[in-house]
Amino acid sequence: MSEVILEARGLHKTYLSGDRRLEVLRDVSLAVGRGESVSIRGESGSGKSTLLHLLAGLDQPDSGDVRWGGTADTGTARRAKFLGMVFQSFYLIPELNALENVLMAMRMQGRIGADERARAQAMLARVGLAGRAHHLPSHLSGGERQRVAVARALINSPQLILADEPTGNLDEKTGEAVIGLLLDLCAETQTALVLVTHNVAHAARTARALFMHDGVLRTAPISSVSEPPPLP
């Protein structure tokens, strides 16, 4: 494997549900190299989104640790520079146009000037939205909004993109286009990608396919669409 960008070791996570303790993740380990694309599939409730939140530093494991580029610092200040995130529900600011939404990622680092605006314009052009930069999200289609979200995630040249069901709100054709764009851009920039998806065809396009079942992460044959591979 090339230089390890993301490493998770022995992650355990539980939640309380009434008087019961639910074990959501069980000894999950994962290493992702620079520029590598990894997909994670699994049934609803298997722990995929919980894992992504831990990898993003948005939540903390009960035990185990996450390292970004070999460093245990996964705090807010470093997050804005190290990684970008793409979600199912776009999360664009409705009062801001496409360009301003992309620039928000740079604003979090206190960098807004002519160079930054030019870079954001260029990124919107790269995702096919050169003529839509000044449109509000309400005037964009679902696919266009997700393209803005992809541009925003990549604008700071992160080392890692975490994508949580990024095509979940899109039709099949638009979803295919967005996944293709995301994979192409990450390959061009050597940005590592962890993609959580239910779509087996999208998972098949990543370099490595994993499956999560009952809080356990393991390699999965890509032909397994509905049934997880048996536990060892």
Z-matrix of the N, CA and C atoms (Angstrom, degrees):
N
C 1 1.467
C 2 1.524 1 109.42
N 3 1.337 2 116.21 1 144.66
C 4 1.454 3 121.43 2 174.85
C 5 1.529 4 109.84 3 -67.45
N 6 1.306 5 116.40 4 -175.10
C 7 1.461 6 121.30 5 179.26
C 8 1.529 7 110.87 6 -47.84
N 9 1.319 8 117.15 7 128.97
C 10 1.468 9 121.65 8 -178.72
C 11 1.526 10 109.77 9 -76.64
N 12 1.323 11 115.75 10 119.64
C 13 1.461 12 122.39 11 -179.89
C 14 1.520 13 111.44 12 -92.30
N 15 1.336 14 115.16 13 -38.51
C 16 1.461 15 121.20 14 -177.97
C 17 1.509 16 109.17 15 -131.16
N 18 1.334 17 116.37 16 130.26
C 19 1.461 18 120.37 17 177.03
C 20 1.528 19 109.23 18 -137.63
N 21 1.319 20 115.54 19 127.53
C 22 1.462 21 122.24 20 173.31
C 23 1.523 22 107.59 21 -119.70
N 24 1.317 23 116.42 22 134.17
C 25 1.458 24 120.17 23 -175.73
C 26 1.518 25 110.70 24 -129.92
N 27 1.329 26 115.98 25 121.29
C 28 1.454 27 122.65 26 171.52
C 29 1.518 28 114.87 27 57.40
N 30 1.339 29 117.31 28 43.52
C 31 1.463 30 119.90 29 -177.16
C 32 1.528 31 111.89 30 -74.78
N 33 1.320 32 114.27 31 127.97
C 34 1.468 33 121.80 32 171.78
C 35 1.526 34 107.48 33 -123.21
N 36 1.331 35 116.77 34 139.36
C 37 1.465 36 120.89 35 177.63
C 38 1.511 37 109.36 36 -146.48
N 39 1.331 38 115.80 37 129.12
C 40 1.461 39 121.37 38 177.13
C 41 1.521 40 109.27 39 -127.74
N 42 1.325 41 115.16 40 154.70
C 43 1.460 42 122.18 41 175.15
C 44 1.513 43 109.11 42 -130.97
N 45 1.333 44 115.47 43 149.86
C 46 1.458 45 120.35 44 175.32
C 47 1.519 46 109.90 45 -88.10
N 48 1.325 47 116.65 46 132.74
C 49 1.464 48 122.79 47 174.18
C 50 1.518 49 107.12 48 -127.89
N 51 1.348 50 115.95 49 96.19
C 52 1.452 51 119.59 50 -171.85
C 53 1.511 52 109.38 51 67.19
N 54 1.319 53 116.50 52 -122.04
C 55 1.467 54 119.76 53 178.55
C 56 1.530 55 111.32 54 -101.99
N 57 1.342 56 115.71 55 11.05
C 58 1.464 57 120.29 56 179.11
C 59 1.522 58 110.82 57 -105.45
N 60 1.308 59 116.17 58 144.99
C 61 1.459 60 121.60 59 174.84
C 62 1.524 61 108.38 60 -106.28
N 63 1.328 62 115.52 61 118.40
C 64 1.454 63 121.14 62 -178.03
C 65 1.522 64 110.27 63 -96.56
N 66 1.308 65 116.31 64 126.03
C 67 1.462 66 121.48 65 178.57
C 68 1.526 67 107.76 66 -89.27
N 69 1.338 68 116.38 67 107.32
C 70 1.463 69 121.50 68 -174.15
C 71 1.523 70 111.76 69 -89.95
N 72 1.327 71 116.94 70 -40.17
C 73 1.463 72 121.66 71 176.97
C 74 1.520 73 109.01 72 -124.62
N 75 1.338 74 115.16 73 137.50
C 76 1.455 75 119.89 74 -177.19
C 77 1.528 76 110.18 75 -128.06
N 78 1.316 77 115.50 76 101.73
C 79 1.468 78 122.48 77 174.24
C 80 1.529 79 111.89 78 52.96
N 81 1.326 80 115.77 79 53.90
C 82 1.468 81 121.24 80 -178.31
C 83 1.521 82 110.15 81 -88.29
N 84 1.322 83 116.11 82 127.50
C 85 1.461 84 121.67 83 175.35
C 86 1.520 85 108.62 84 -127.83
N 87 1.333 86 115.64 85 146.04
C 88 1.460 87 120.84 86 -176.72
C 89 1.527 88 108.78 87 -158.52
N 90 1.323 89 116.35 88 136.90
C 91 1.462 90 121.10 89 173.12
C 92 1.529 91 107.93 90 -129.89
N 93 1.338 92 116.12 91 133.92
C 94 1.462 93 122.51 92 -178.19
C 95 1.524 94 108.33 93 -126.41
N 96 1.334 95 116.28 94 128.13
C 97 1.452 96 121.17 95 -178.28
C 98 1.515 97 112.73 96 -87.43
N 99 1.316 98 116.21 97 165.17
C 100 1.465 99 121.81 98 178.55
C 101 1.531 100 109.85 99 -56.99
N 102 1.332 101 116.07 100 127.68
C 103 1.449 102 121.73 101 177.57
C 104 1.514 103 115.25 102 76.37
N 105 1.328 104 118.56 103 0.23
C 106 1.466 105 121.46 104 -177.90
C 107 1.531 106 110.55 105 -81.35
N 108 1.324 107 116.16 106 143.02
C 109 1.466 108 120.93 107 174.43
C 110 1.525 109 109.03 108 -109.58
N 111 1.331 110 115.67 109 130.76
C 112 1.463 111 122.71 110 -177.26
C 113 1.520 112 108.18 111 -131.10
N 114 1.322 113 116.54 112 131.53
C 115 1.466 114 120.31 113 175.03
C 116 1.516 115 110.19 114 -108.12
N 117 1.337 116 114.83 115 148.02
C 118 1.465 117 121.36 116 175.79
C 119 1.516 118 107.76 117 -128.24
N 120 1.337 119 115.75 118 117.43
C 121 1.458 120 121.07 119 175.24
C 122 1.527 121 109.49 120 -109.69
N 123 1.315 122 115.45 121 170.79
C 124 1.459 123 120.72 122 177.77
C 125 1.511 124 110.33 123 158.97
N 126 1.326 125 115.90 124 158.58
C 127 1.455 126 119.91 125 -179.31
C 128 1.526 127 110.34 126 -68.15
N 129 1.320 128 116.57 127 161.97
C 130 1.463 129 121.25 128 177.61
C 131 1.527 130 109.43 129 -58.96
N 132 1.335 131 115.15 130 136.96
C 133 1.454 132 119.87 131 179.31
C 134 1.519 133 114.51 132 84.47
N 135 1.341 134 117.31 133 5.89
C 136 1.464 135 119.65 134 -177.44
C 137 1.523 136 112.77 135 -80.51
N 138 1.357 137 117.23 136 -13.58
C 139 1.461 138 120.60 137 177.72
C 140 1.519 139 114.09 138 113.03
N 141 1.341 140 117.98 139 6.15
C 142 1.466 141 120.61 140 -175.54
C 143 1.523 142 112.38 141 -61.64
N 144 1.336 143 116.93 142 -50.65
C 145 1.465 144 119.65 143 -177.84
C 146 1.525 145 111.53 144 -68.30
N 147 1.330 146 116.66 145 -35.49
C 148 1.466 147 119.74 146 175.45
C 149 1.522 148 110.06 147 -59.81
N 150 1.328 149 116.86 148 -44.59
C 151 1.464 150 120.47 149 178.55
C 152 1.522 151 110.47 150 -60.99
N 153 1.328 152 117.64 151 -43.88
C 154 1.460 153 120.15 152 -178.33
C 155 1.525 154 111.01 153 -62.31
N 156 1.340 155 116.87 154 -38.94
C 157 1.467 156 120.22 155 178.72
C 158 1.527 157 111.07 156 -64.54
N 159 1.332 158 116.95 157 -36.84
C 160 1.465 159 119.59 158 177.06
C 161 1.522 160 110.83 159 -68.88
N 162 1.337 161 116.46 160 -41.09
C 163 1.468 162 120.02 161 179.45
C 164 1.525 163 110.84 162 -63.87
N 165 1.347 164 116.31 163 -31.41
C 166 1.465 165 121.15 164 -179.57
C 167 1.518 166 113.01 165 -83.93
N 168 1.325 167 118.22 166 -4.64
C 169 1.462 168 120.63 167 -177.28
C 170 1.509 169 113.41 168 74.51
N 171 1.345 170 117.17 169 14.97
C 172 1.464 171 120.98 170 179.17
C 173 1.515 172 111.96 171 -83.62
N 174 1.313 173 116.72 172 -14.61
C 175 1.462 174 123.16 173 177.59
C 176 1.522 175 106.53 174 -146.80
N 177 1.317 176 116.26 175 163.83
C 178 1.458 177 120.63 176 -177.93
C 179 1.525 178 110.39 177 -116.70
N 180 1.333 179 117.80 178 141.72
C 181 1.468 180 120.15 179 178.18
C 182 1.522 181 111.21 180 -74.55
N 183 1.322 182 116.30 181 159.07
C 184 1.464 183 120.34 182 172.50
C 185 1.524 184 110.11 183 -68.32
N 186 1.329 185 115.56 184 -35.68
C 187 1.464 186 121.21 185 174.03
C 188 1.521 187 108.04 186 -153.30
N 189 1.331 188 115.71 187 163.88
C 190 1.453 189 121.02 188 -173.19
C 191 1.516 190 110.54 189 93.36
N 192 1.318 191 117.20 190 176.95
C 193 1.450 192 119.47 191 -178.65
C 194 1.528 193 111.42 192 -149.13
N 195 1.332 194 114.65 193 159.74
C 196 1.454 195 123.43 194 178.05
C 197 1.525 196 107.84 195 -121.13
N 198 1.329 197 116.15 196 135.80
C 199 1.467 198 121.12 197 178.39
C 200 1.520 199 109.86 198 -126.77
N 201 1.315 200 114.95 199 134.84
C 202 1.464 201 121.95 200 174.64
C 203 1.522 202 107.91 201 -105.93
N 204 1.313 203 116.70 202 117.13
C 205 1.463 204 119.85 203 179.98
C 206 1.510 205 112.48 204 56.36
N 207 1.333 206 116.55 205 36.10
C 208 1.457 207 121.62 206 177.95
C 209 1.509 208 115.11 207 82.20
N 210 1.339 209 117.27 208 2.70
C 211 1.462 210 121.72 209 -176.63
C 212 1.523 211 110.59 210 -116.43
N 213 1.331 212 116.27 211 139.09
C 214 1.460 213 120.66 212 -177.20
C 215 1.529 214 113.22 213 -81.37
N 216 1.332 215 117.76 214 -3.73
C 217 1.461 216 121.20 215 179.35
C 218 1.524 217 109.58 216 -74.82
N 219 1.341 218 116.47 217 105.79
C 220 1.466 219 121.60 218 177.27
C 221 1.530 220 109.84 219 -119.23
N 222 1.315 221 116.10 220 33.26
C 223 1.460 222 121.46 221 -177.51
C 224 1.515 223 112.95 222 -78.03
N 225 1.335 224 114.72 223 172.66
C 226 1.466 225 121.93 224 -174.99
C 227 1.517 226 112.22 225 -59.49
N 228 1.326 227 117.59 226 -42.94
C 229 1.468 228 120.72 227 -176.11
C 230 1.525 229 111.03 228 -61.70
N 231 1.315 230 116.98 229 -40.94
C 232 1.463 231 120.00 230 -178.89
C 233 1.519 232 111.68 231 -78.53
N 234 1.328 233 117.15 232 -29.94
C 235 1.463 234 121.28 233 -175.59
C 236 1.524 235 111.87 234 -58.04
N 237 1.329 236 117.39 235 -43.02
C 238 1.467 237 120.92 236 -175.56
C 239 1.516 238 112.26 237 -60.57
N 240 1.319 239 116.95 238 -26.94
C 241 1.468 240 120.55 239 -179.43
C 242 1.518 241 112.35 240 -96.32
N 243 1.342 242 116.91 241 -35.23
C 244 1.464 243 119.86 242 -172.07
C 245 1.514 244 113.12 243 -80.30
N 246 1.327 245 117.97 244 -37.28
C 247 1.461 246 118.64 245 -174.62
C 248 1.517 247 112.24 246 -137.17
N 249 1.327 248 114.59 247 158.22
C 250 1.454 249 123.03 248 172.13
C 251 1.514 250 108.34 249 -120.68
N 252 1.324 251 117.01 250 153.62
C 253 1.458 252 121.11 251 -179.13
C 254 1.518 253 110.72 252 -128.29
N 255 1.326 254 115.75 253 142.01
C 256 1.456 255 123.24 254 175.60
C 257 1.517 256 107.26 255 -126.76
N 258 1.335 257 116.84 256 126.55
C 259 1.452 258 121.68 257 -175.55
C 260 1.530 259 111.20 258 -113.46
N 261 1.310 260 115.37 259 167.69
C 262 1.460 261 121.01 260 175.99
C 263 1.520 262 110.75 261 -63.59
N 264 1.333 263 116.42 262 -39.22
C 265 1.470 264 121.50 263 -174.93
C 266 1.521 265 111.18 264 -101.74
N 267 1.303 266 118.29 265 52.09
C 268 1.464 267 128.14 266 170.03
C 269 1.539 268 115.74 267 37.05
N 270 1.348 269 118.03 268 -52.46
C 271 1.468 270 122.73 269 -178.69
C 272 1.518 271 113.07 270 57.01
N 273 1.320 272 116.14 271 43.81
C 274 1.455 273 120.39 272 171.63
C 275 1.526 274 109.11 273 -85.94
N 276 1.323 275 116.55 274 149.94
C 277 1.469 276 120.88 275 177.73
C 278 1.526 277 107.74 276 -81.14
N 279 1.333 278 118.28 277 116.23
C 280 1.473 279 120.52 278 -169.65
C 281 1.516 280 114.31 279 -63.45
N 282 1.336 281 118.39 280 -26.50
C 283 1.464 282 121.30 281 -178.37
C 284 1.521 283 113.04 282 -82.03
N 285 1.335 284 117.17 283 -8.81
C 286 1.460 285 121.52 284 -178.07
C 287 1.516 286 110.07 285 -106.71
N 288 1.338 287 116.55 286 144.45
C 289 1.457 288 119.00 287 177.25
C 290 1.528 289 110.56 288 -76.86
N 291 1.323 290 116.32 289 178.89
C 292 1.465 291 120.51 290 -175.54
C 293 1.526 292 111.77 291 -58.42
N 294 1.317 293 116.91 292 -45.69
C 295 1.463 294 120.92 293 -179.76
C 296 1.524 295 110.82 294 -61.82
N 297 1.320 296 117.11 295 -45.36
C 298 1.471 297 121.07 296 -178.74
C 299 1.524 298 110.92 297 -65.67
N 300 1.333 299 118.09 298 -34.89
C 301 1.460 300 120.43 299 176.77
C 302 1.525 301 110.86 300 -64.66
N 303 1.326 302 117.52 301 -41.44
C 304 1.461 303 120.48 302 178.20
C 305 1.532 304 110.18 303 -65.66
N 306 1.322 305 116.13 304 -40.26
C 307 1.462 306 120.50 305 -179.15
C 308 1.525 307 113.05 306 -67.00
N 309 1.347 308 117.74 307 -21.33
C 310 1.464 309 120.13 308 -179.55
C 311 1.525 310 111.37 309 -57.99
N 312 1.337 311 116.84 310 -36.33
C 313 1.460 312 119.84 311 179.59
C 314 1.528 313 110.95 312 -63.39
N 315 1.336 314 116.83 313 -34.07
C 316 1.463 315 120.85 314 178.51
C 317 1.526 316 110.58 315 -79.34
N 318 1.327 317 115.73 316 -33.74
C 319 1.469 318 119.62 317 178.93
C 320 1.526 319 110.98 318 -60.54
N 321 1.334 320 116.98 319 -33.26
C 322 1.468 321 120.91 320 179.68
C 323 1.523 322 111.27 321 -62.54
N 324 1.329 323 116.85 322 -21.75
C 325 1.464 324 120.57 323 176.67
C 326 1.525 325 111.99 324 -101.20
N 327 1.342 326 116.15 325 8.69
C 328 1.456 327 120.44 326 177.49
C 329 1.502 328 113.36 327 71.87
N 330 1.348 329 117.24 328 27.28
C 331 1.453 330 120.36 329 -176.67
C 332 1.521 331 109.94 330 -121.33
N 333 1.310 332 116.91 331 94.01
C 334 1.462 333 120.90 332 174.89
C 335 1.527 334 108.65 333 -135.45
N 336 1.305 335 116.21 334 113.37
C 337 1.458 336 121.59 335 178.27
C 338 1.513 337 108.59 336 -158.56
N 339 1.325 338 116.48 337 -169.39
C 340 1.461 339 120.71 338 -177.45
C 341 1.526 340 111.32 339 -61.68
N 342 1.332 341 117.30 340 -40.98
C 343 1.464 342 120.20 341 -179.68
C 344 1.524 343 111.00 342 -63.78
N 345 1.326 344 116.47 343 -41.33
C 346 1.461 345 120.64 344 -178.99
C 347 1.527 346 110.98 345 -67.30
N 348 1.329 347 116.31 346 -40.00
C 349 1.461 348 119.64 347 178.47
C 350 1.538 349 110.73 348 -65.33
N 351 1.315 350 116.40 349 -38.90
C 352 1.462 351 120.08 350 177.84
C 353 1.525 352 110.56 351 -65.34
N 354 1.324 353 116.60 352 -39.73
C 355 1.457 354 120.03 353 178.56
C 356 1.531 355 110.73 354 -65.25
N 357 1.328 356 116.96 355 -41.28
C 358 1.463 357 120.28 356 179.02
C 359 1.529 358 110.91 357 -64.91
N 360 1.326 359 116.61 358 -40.62
C 361 1.463 360 120.42 359 176.42
C 362 1.527 361 110.33 360 -60.40
N 363 1.327 362 116.22 361 -43.99
C 364 1.460 363 120.44 362 -179.73
C 365 1.524 364 111.06 363 -64.56
N 366 1.330 365 116.63 364 -37.72
C 367 1.463 366 119.66 365 179.75
C 368 1.523 367 110.74 366 -67.70
N 369 1.332 368 117.52 367 -39.86
C 370 1.463 369 120.30 368 176.31
C 371 1.528 370 110.69 369 -63.52
N 372 1.324 371 116.79 370 -38.42
C 373 1.458 372 119.44 371 176.37
C 374 1.524 373 110.43 372 -63.33
N 375 1.332 374 116.54 373 -38.44
C 376 1.467 375 120.36 374 -178.90
C 377 1.524 376 111.78 375 -64.59
N 378 1.336 377 117.76 376 -31.34
C 379 1.467 378 120.00 377 178.64
C 380 1.526 379 111.65 378 -93.21
N 381 1.334 380 116.47 379 11.07
C 382 1.456 381 120.31 380 174.04
C 383 1.505 382 115.78 381 85.46
N 384 1.343 383 117.37 382 21.99
C 385 1.464 384 120.65 383 -176.03
C 386 1.526 385 112.58 384 -122.90
N 387 1.309 386 117.09 385 31.22
C 388 1.464 387 119.98 386 -178.47
C 389 1.523 388 111.61 387 -57.25
N 390 1.314 389 117.32 388 -36.24
C 391 1.454 390 120.73 389 -177.96
C 392 1.504 391 114.81 390 -90.59
N 393 1.335 392 116.81 391 5.56
C 394 1.472 393 120.31 392 -176.50
C 395 1.530 394 112.20 393 -118.88
N 396 1.314 395 117.29 394 11.02
C 397 1.465 396 121.56 395 -173.26
C 398 1.519 397 113.01 396 -58.54
N 399 1.324 398 117.88 397 -31.83
C 400 1.467 399 120.18 398 -175.09
C 401 1.530 400 112.84 399 -103.90
N 402 1.327 401 116.15 400 17.72
C 403 1.460 402 120.73 401 176.17
C 404 1.530 403 110.03 402 -92.38
N 405 1.326 404 116.18 403 139.72
C 406 1.459 405 121.28 404 173.92
C 407 1.530 406 109.79 405 -71.40
N 408 1.344 407 118.21 406 156.22
C 409 1.466 408 120.52 407 178.82
C 410 1.529 409 113.26 408 -54.07
N 411 1.325 410 116.85 409 -34.67
C 412 1.471 411 119.87 410 -178.77
C 413 1.526 412 112.29 411 -66.38
N 414 1.321 413 117.07 412 -16.50
C 415 1.458 414 121.73 413 179.53
C 416 1.529 415 112.05 414 -101.95
N 417 1.332 416 116.25 415 9.82
C 418 1.459 417 121.82 416 178.85
C 419 1.523 418 109.77 417 -112.72
N 420 1.321 419 116.35 418 150.22
C 421 1.462 420 120.39 419 174.54
C 422 1.529 421 109.43 420 -72.90
N 423 1.337 422 116.44 421 169.69
C 424 1.459 423 119.85 422 178.09
C 425 1.512 424 112.21 423 -59.44
N 426 1.336 425 116.67 424 -42.44
C 427 1.462 426 120.00 425 178.46
C 428 1.504 427 112.61 426 -64.15
N 429 1.343 428 116.54 427 -38.48
C 430 1.464 429 120.27 428 178.58
C 431 1.520 430 110.67 429 -67.40
N 432 1.313 431 117.39 430 -39.81
C 433 1.469 432 120.07 431 177.98
C 434 1.526 433 110.89 432 -62.73
N 435 1.338 434 116.51 433 -40.06
C 436 1.459 435 117.94 434 179.36
C 437 1.526 436 111.06 435 -69.89
N 438 1.327 437 118.10 436 -30.41
C 439 1.459 438 120.63 437 175.06
C 440 1.532 439 110.66 438 -66.34
N 441 1.320 440 116.74 439 -38.21
C 442 1.467 441 119.87 440 174.25
C 443 1.526 442 109.54 441 -60.84
N 444 1.339 443 116.51 442 -42.98
C 445 1.464 444 120.66 443 179.80
C 446 1.528 445 111.20 444 -62.75
N 447 1.331 446 117.12 445 -38.04
C 448 1.467 447 120.77 446 176.99
C 449 1.527 448 110.25 447 -65.45
N 450 1.333 449 116.57 448 -44.00
C 451 1.469 450 120.18 449 177.82
C 452 1.526 451 110.83 450 -60.61
N 453 1.318 452 116.85 451 -42.72
C 454 1.467 453 121.17 452 178.91
C 455 1.531 454 110.79 453 -62.35
N 456 1.335 455 116.81 454 -40.64
C 457 1.461 456 120.39 455 -178.48
C 458 1.521 457 112.22 456 -65.78
N 459 1.332 458 116.81 457 -29.94
C 460 1.468 459 120.66 458 -174.82
C 461 1.524 460 113.96 459 -98.85
N 462 1.330 461 118.62 460 -8.02
C 463 1.456 462 121.51 461 -169.98
C 464 1.528 463 113.09 462 -62.32
N 465 1.328 464 118.15 463 -30.47
C 466 1.461 465 121.02 464 -178.36
C 467 1.522 466 112.97 465 -91.68
N 468 1.345 467 116.63 466 13.76
C 469 1.478 468 121.26 467 -179.25
C 470 1.527 469 111.26 468 52.97
N 471 1.339 470 117.34 469 55.23
C 472 1.468 471 119.74 470 -178.15
C 473 1.524 472 111.04 471 -70.75
N 474 1.311 473 115.48 472 162.98
C 475 1.457 474 120.38 473 175.08
C 476 1.519 475 112.02 474 -86.42
N 477 1.342 476 116.13 475 -16.21
C 478 1.463 477 121.02 476 -173.44
C 479 1.520 478 110.47 477 -144.41
N 480 1.344 479 116.26 478 137.02
C 481 1.458 480 122.30 479 170.02
C 482 1.523 481 108.37 480 -115.85
N 483 1.325 482 116.60 481 130.34
C 484 1.459 483 122.76 482 172.84
C 485 1.522 484 107.54 483 -110.47
N 486 1.326 485 117.09 484 121.66
C 487 1.466 486 121.93 485 -176.13
C 488 1.524 487 109.45 486 -121.68
N 489 1.327 488 116.14 487 119.96
C 490 1.465 489 122.06 488 -177.15
C 491 1.525 490 109.62 489 -107.32
N 492 1.329 491 116.95 490 100.79
C 493 1.469 492 123.12 491 -179.41
C 494 1.531 493 111.16 492 48.04
N 495 1.322 494 119.24 493 55.13
C 496 1.465 495 120.63 494 -173.22
C 497 1.523 496 114.64 495 -67.09
N 498 1.345 497 117.46 496 -14.62
C 499 1.470 498 119.45 497 179.22
C 500 1.527 499 112.08 498 -108.98
N 501 1.320 500 116.92 499 10.95
C 502 1.460 501 120.65 500 -174.53
C 503 1.514 502 114.38 501 -61.44
N 504 1.331 503 117.91 502 -27.56
C 505 1.467 504 121.79 503 -179.59
C 506 1.527 505 112.76 504 -102.99
N 507 1.341 506 117.00 505 14.14
C 508 1.463 507 120.85 506 -175.29
C 509 1.520 508 110.51 507 -116.41
N 510 1.333 509 115.92 508 154.10
C 511 1.459 510 118.99 509 173.83
C 512 1.524 511 109.10 510 -71.95
N 513 1.335 512 115.58 511 168.40
C 514 1.468 513 120.08 512 -171.41
C 515 1.529 514 112.38 513 -59.74
N 516 1.323 515 117.09 514 -46.08
C 517 1.464 516 120.27 515 -176.92
C 518 1.523 517 111.24 516 -65.01
N 519 1.340 518 116.38 517 -44.83
C 520 1.459 519 120.28 518 179.56
C 521 1.518 520 110.73 519 -66.46
N 522 1.333 521 116.32 520 -39.02
C 523 1.450 522 120.65 521 178.43
C 524 1.513 523 112.54 522 -61.63
N 525 1.331 524 116.26 523 -41.13
C 526 1.462 525 120.42 524 177.28
C 527 1.531 526 110.88 525 -61.29
N 528 1.327 527 116.04 526 -41.28
C 529 1.462 528 120.29 527 -179.67
C 530 1.519 529 111.43 528 -65.27
N 531 1.333 530 116.81 529 -42.09
C 532 1.462 531 120.93 530 -179.41
C 533 1.531 532 110.80 531 -66.14
N 534 1.336 533 117.36 532 -43.69
C 535 1.464 534 120.36 533 178.46
C 536 1.521 535 110.58 534 -62.61
N 537 1.335 536 116.74 535 -42.93
C 538 1.456 537 119.95 536 177.77
C 539 1.513 538 111.81 537 -59.90
N 540 1.327 539 116.01 538 -43.37
C 541 1.462 540 120.89 539 178.51
C 542 1.525 541 110.96 540 -62.29
N 543 1.324 542 116.90 541 -46.30
C 544 1.462 543 121.53 542 -178.14
C 545 1.525 544 110.68 543 -61.67
N 546 1.330 545 116.88 544 -45.68
C 547 1.466 546 120.69 545 179.69
C 548 1.533 547 111.01 546 -65.28
N 549 1.323 548 117.09 547 -41.97
C 550 1.467 549 120.48 548 -179.78
C 551 1.527 550 111.48 549 -63.42
N 552 1.339 551 116.41 550 -45.30
C 553 1.460 552 119.79 551 -178.20
C 554 1.521 553 111.23 552 -66.08
N 555 1.338 554 117.11 553 -40.61
C 556 1.459 555 119.85 554 178.96
C 557 1.524 556 110.63 555 -65.32
N 558 1.342 557 116.97 556 -38.15
C 559 1.463 558 120.03 557 177.87
C 560 1.526 559 110.96 558 -66.02
N 561 1.322 560 116.66 559 -41.89
C 562 1.468 561 120.86 560 -179.53
C 563 1.516 562 112.06 561 -61.84
N 564 1.319 563 116.07 562 -38.91
C 565 1.462 564 120.93 563 -173.92
C 566 1.525 565 112.92 564 -98.91
N 567 1.357 566 116.56 565 1.37
C 568 1.466 567 121.66 566 -177.68
C 569 1.527 568 110.87 567 57.26
N 570 1.327 569 115.16 568 40.46
C 571 1.457 570 122.16 569 176.44
C 572 1.523 571 109.10 570 -94.66
N 573 1.323 572 117.22 571 127.36
C 574 1.463 573 120.79 572 177.39
C 575 1.531 574 109.48 573 -67.66
N 576 1.327 575 116.53 574 146.99
C 577 1.467 576 121.79 575 -178.40
C 578 1.520 577 109.79 576 -132.88
N 579 1.328 578 116.32 577 128.93
C 580 1.463 579 122.16 578 168.72
C 581 1.521 580 106.34 579 -114.98
N 582 1.325 581 116.07 580 116.15
C 583 1.462 582 123.49 581 -174.75
C 584 1.515 583 110.50 582 -112.67
N 585 1.328 584 116.93 583 116.18
C 586 1.462 585 121.80 584 171.50
C 587 1.521 586 107.58 585 -92.03
N 588 1.328 587 116.70 586 124.22
C 589 1.458 588 120.14 587 -175.88
C 590 1.521 589 110.77 588 -152.97
N 591 1.337 590 115.74 589 152.09
C 592 1.460 591 121.09 590 169.92
C 593 1.523 592 110.77 591 -92.27
N 594 1.323 593 117.18 592 -10.95
C 595 1.454 594 122.30 593 -170.54
C 596 1.529 595 110.75 594 -87.31
N 597 1.325 596 117.07 595 113.02
C 598 1.458 597 120.68 596 -176.33
C 599 1.520 598 111.70 597 -66.06
N 600 1.344 599 117.96 598 -33.20
C 601 1.464 600 120.75 599 178.63
C 602 1.519 601 111.23 600 -66.11
N 603 1.344 602 117.05 601 -38.82
C 604 1.460 603 120.29 602 176.97
C 605 1.528 604 110.56 603 -67.49
N 606 1.325 605 116.23 604 -41.05
C 607 1.465 606 120.12 605 178.82
C 608 1.526 607 110.80 606 -62.30
N 609 1.326 608 116.55 607 -34.36
C 610 1.459 609 120.74 608 -178.11
C 611 1.525 610 112.19 609 -66.72
N 612 1.327 611 116.99 610 -17.78
C 613 1.461 612 120.38 611 -177.99
C 614 1.533 613 112.25 612 -87.23
N 615 1.324 614 118.13 613 -7.26
C 616 1.464 615 120.27 614 178.56
C 617 1.523 616 109.99 615 -89.16
N 618 1.318 617 115.97 616 160.93
C 619 1.460 618 120.81 617 -177.17
C 620 1.523 619 112.18 618 -69.08
N 621 1.337 620 116.47 619 -28.89
C 622 1.468 621 120.32 620 -177.91
C 623 1.513 622 109.09 621 -141.22
N 624 1.330 623 116.31 622 133.72
C 625 1.465 624 121.55 623 -178.20
C 626 1.523 625 110.19 624 -114.08
N 627 1.332 626 115.75 625 127.77
C 628 1.460 627 122.22 626 177.79
C 629 1.521 628 109.25 627 -120.12
N 630 1.320 629 115.72 628 160.63
C 631 1.469 630 121.68 629 -179.93
C 632 1.525 631 108.35 630 -132.73
N 633 1.329 632 115.58 631 136.14
C 634 1.461 633 119.98 632 176.98
C 635 1.524 634 109.68 633 -111.67
N 636 1.317 635 115.86 634 128.90
C 637 1.459 636 121.66 635 178.93
C 638 1.519 637 108.89 636 -140.23
N 639 1.330 638 115.58 637 121.75
C 640 1.458 639 121.16 638 176.96
C 641 1.526 640 112.02 639 53.90
N 642 1.354 641 115.14 640 41.14
C 643 1.457 642 120.07 641 174.74
C 644 1.504 643 115.08 642 81.25
N 645 1.341 644 117.74 643 5.33
C 646 1.466 645 121.63 644 -179.78
C 647 1.517 646 108.57 645 -113.73
N 648 1.328 647 116.95 646 133.46
C 649 1.462 648 122.66 647 -178.66
C 650 1.515 649 109.12 648 -106.99
N 651 1.360 650 115.30 649 132.09
C 652 1.450 651 119.50 650 179.93
C 653 1.521 652 110.22 651 -155.11
N 654 1.319 653 115.69 652 166.52
C 655 1.457 654 121.20 653 177.46
C 656 1.516 655 109.34 654 -67.44
N 657 1.342 656 115.54 655 140.74
C 658 1.460 657 120.35 656 -178.34
C 659 1.514 658 110.51 657 -127.01
N 660 1.332 659 117.28 658 140.02
C 661 1.469 660 118.49 659 169.64
C 662 1.513 661 108.73 660 -66.10
N 663 1.328 662 117.98 661 131.59
C 664 1.453 663 121.21 662 -173.45
C 665 1.524 664 111.45 663 -65.66
N 666 1.341 665 118.33 664 -18.17
C 667 1.461 666 120.99 665 178.61
C 668 1.516 667 111.72 666 -73.31
N 669 1.342 668 116.79 667 -14.96
C 670 1.470 669 119.93 668 -179.52
C 671 1.520 670 109.29 669 -78.06
N 672 1.322 671 116.89 670 102.38
C 673 1.456 672 120.87 671 -174.91
C 674 1.510 673 111.59 672 -91.66
N 675 1.312 674 117.07 673 -49.92
C 676 1.459 675 119.53 674 -172.68
C 677 1.518 676 112.82 675 -110.84
N 678 1.332 677 117.07 676 -24.51
C 679 1.445 678 119.64 677 -176.78
C 680 1.523 679 110.04 678 -108.35
N 681 1.326 680 118.19 679 129.48
C 682 1.462 681 119.27 680 176.99
C 683 1.506 682 110.70 681 -70.89
N 684 1.342 683 117.75 682 152.78
C 685 1.450 684 120.01 683 175.77
C 686 1.523 685 109.95 684 -65.33
N 687 1.325 686 118.58 685 152.27
C 688 1.460 687 120.75 686 -176.88
C 689 1.516 688 111.45 687 -65.71
N 690 1.314 689 115.60 688 147.20
C 691 1.451 690 120.38 689 174.72
C 692 1.525 691 109.48 690 -67.58
N 693 1.321 692 117.41 691 146.08
C 694 1.462 693 119.92 692 178.99
C 695 1.523 694 110.94 693 -67.08
